[in-house]
Amino acid sequence: MTTYTYGDVSAPPRRRRWGRRLLVVLIVLLVILGGLLAVADRVAASVAERTISDEIAKELVAQDIEASQPEVGIGGFPFLTQVLSGRYESISIRLRDLEGTVAGNGVRLPQLDVDARDVSAPLDAIRSGQGDVVASTVEGTATIAYASIVDLMNQPGLRLSEQDGNLAVTAPLDVLGQRITVSGTAKLTVADNQVRINFENLTSDDLPNVAGAQSAINQYARQISVNMALPELPFQLNVRSVEPLPEGLTVSASAQNVPLNQW
């Protein structure tokens, strides 16, 4: 007669179930720890962003430039490893409602976006407040409101806008005792941190059919063509190009090897 023993058969499955439970617990703990580290990383980044924002605001006041509180974002993850290594992937800065003075006239920039890349900021320099914090490249994009440009031209009734990628103008003009509306586009060039706005080929559907009418329009075109100096931009930014957009003239600027804490 054969005798069967059942007690030993069920033992291995119980051990396997306990092993699975332990693995699940470890995974849950790792997920929680990872979440806590991620939160701590973002909190540290937020503190750093606020500190940078406050420092930029102080520099703007020192340069007599008015603007809303700078919005700062530090790119790359995790942030804390960048702190330890002393190198940051990118730092973005946005200034809104920025206004500076050029030759006694106020020039308003509704928005200035700055992107600093490959930033070297050794931990000792940050702790001591001494030493250079240097960005390999800095790119900036500013928008100049059309209203500010019109104010600089001092031509009543003149209107500027974007039309098919060009800077377009319409303006009232008195020609030989007759009020007409002239329109046309401008050629835009950049040199020495100035934007040259040169109006060419202004025309009018109401042009009188008399001698000298077109000459009067050509003279007006030369009169409203201007060299527009820009307010001094932060971070040693130099203007490279300009483009008309619906909200205003967008100016692109750049610089290399810029000490961010000495501008």
Helices and strands as residue ranges (DSSP letters): H 11-62, E 71-75, H 79-85, E 87-102, E 105-120, H 123-128, E 134-144, H 146-153, E 159-163, E 166-175, E 178-191, E 194-203, H 213-224, E 226-229, E 238-245, E 248-259, G 260-262
